[in-house]
Amino acid sequence: MKEKIEEMASFFDARAKGYDQHMRENIQDFDKYYQALAKPVEGRGDKFQLLDLGCGTGLEFPYLLAAAPQALIKGMDISDEMIQEGAKAHRTFGERIQWARGSYVTDPLGKSEYEVILSSMTMHHFFISEKRKIYQKIFDAVKLGGIYIEGDYMVSSDAEVAALARYYEQVENYEGAEIGKFHLDIPFTVERQVMLLKSVGFDPVRVIYRTTTNAVLVASKPKE
Ligand SMILES: C[S@@+](CC[C@H](N)C(=O)[O-])C[C@H]1O[C@@H](n2cnc3c(N)ncnc32)[C@H](O)[C@@H]1O
């Protein structure tokens, strides 16, 4: 029987209330993962702009602000409910966090605007061609010498093949199934991720954390 595909924002709207608990129970080595995500900004003493794409309820914010208290975070998400839950949970951070409802697929991200762009657990929803376009936008929006940090669900090549097969099965014959609009999990291998990030100009791309299911990559935009 064909599985029902859920529209992305509604999928997360419907799960916003129990989301943090779900992640704590399901992310392998939860604390280690979020600490690794914040590691590249650790010790930064300057004020800097950090754009967090698909920030959800902002699970990563306390880790980022502990590592870099001067960071000014703009969290962007497509789900109103996730933002509302996050804004309640993190109100003590005050103006260090700004929330923006929007889509990093369809909204402009700007040109050379941010020292740091980050995404966590959100990019595994896109197929290769769509992801490459998003990475190009991110590359353009990072300042020269800046970084893009990506933490995500990344898998073995066997699991990648299985996820792709499932993806094709789900979208096949589904009227109007636009990539990035529906909630589909299409995790890739770390190697494919590195290749994709390099293909838009990031260099080097370092793997700073890796388990059997998750990884954190740091992609640098060259200084000139
Ligand atoms: C699994 S959650 C991750 C949230 C958070 N970054 C974390 O690590 O817990 C994925 C988030 O990405 C958001 N999202 C998916 N596609 C998006 C898009 N095109 N633009 C903005 N947010 C998006 C979802 O609404 C959801 O809140």
The ligand as an SDF file (V2000), in Angstrom:
LIG
                    3D

 27 29  0  0  0  0  0  0  0  0999 V2000
   14.0030   17.6930   12.2970 C   0  0  0  0  0  0  0  0  0  0  0  0
   13.7090   19.4110   12.4970 S   0  0  0  0  0  0  0  0  0  0  0  0
   15.2850   20.0260   13.0430 C   0  0  0  0  0  0  0  0  0  0  0  0
   15.1590   21.1810   13.9940 C   0  0  0  0  0  0  0  0  0  0  0  0
   16.4610   21.6340   14.6740 C   0  0  0  0  0  0  0  0  0  0  0  0
   17.3760   22.1880   13.7260 N   0  0  0  0  0  0  0  0  0  0  0  0
   17.0880   20.4980   15.4490 C   0  0  0  0  0  0  0  0  0  0  0  0
   18.2600   20.1390   15.2310 O   0  0  0  0  0  0  0  0  0  0  0  0
   16.3960   19.9740   16.3400 O   0  0  0  0  0  0  0  0  0  0  0  0
   13.6570   19.9800   10.8140 C   0  0  0  0  0  0  0  0  0  0  0  0
   13.1110   21.3920   10.7210 C   0  0  0  0  0  0  0  0  0  0  0  0
   13.3440   21.8790    9.3870 O   0  0  0  0  0  0  0  0  0  0  0  0
   12.2350   22.6780    9.0330 C   0  0  0  0  0  0  0  0  0  0  0  0
   12.1950   22.8290    7.5660 N   0  0  0  0  0  0  0  0  0  0  0  0
   12.0270   21.8680    6.6310 C   0  0  0  0  0  0  0  0  0  0  0  0
   12.0650   22.3980    5.3880 N   0  0  0  0  0  0  0  0  0  0  0  0
   12.2640   23.7330    5.5630 C   0  0  0  0  0  0  0  0  0  0  0  0
   12.4100   24.8220    4.6630 C   0  0  0  0  0  0  0  0  0  0  0  0
   12.3230   24.6560    3.3540 N   0  0  0  0  0  0  0  0  0  0  0  0
   12.6240   26.0510    5.1750 N   0  0  0  0  0  0  0  0  0  0  0  0
   12.6950   26.2450    6.5380 C   0  0  0  0  0  0  0  0  0  0  0  0
   12.5650   25.2470    7.4290 N   0  0  0  0  0  0  0  0  0  0  0  0
   12.3590   24.0000    6.9550 C   0  0  0  0  0  0  0  0  0  0  0  0
   11.0420   21.9610    9.6230 C   0  0  0  0  0  0  0  0  0  0  0  0
    9.9070   22.7730    9.7580 O   0  0  0  0  0  0  0  0  0  0  0  0
   11.6210   21.4880   10.9660 C   0  0  0  0  0  0  0  0  0  0  0  0
   11.3520   22.4020   12.0040 O   0  0  0  0  0  0  0  0  0  0  0  0
  1  2  1  0
  2  3  1  0
  2 10  1  0
  3  4  1  0
  4  5  1  0
  5  6  1  0
  5  7  1  0
  7  8  2  0
  7  9  1  0
 10 11  1  0
 11 12  1  0
 11 26  1  0
 12 13  1  0
 13 14  1  0
 13 24  1  0
 14 15  1  0
 14 23  1  0
 15 16  2  0
 16 17  1  0
 17 18  1  0
 17 23  2  0
 18 19  1  0
 18 20  2  0
 20 21  1  0
 21 22  2  0
 22 23  1  0
 24 25  1  0
 24 26  1  0
 26 27  1  0
M  CHG  2   2   1   9  -1
M  END
$$$$
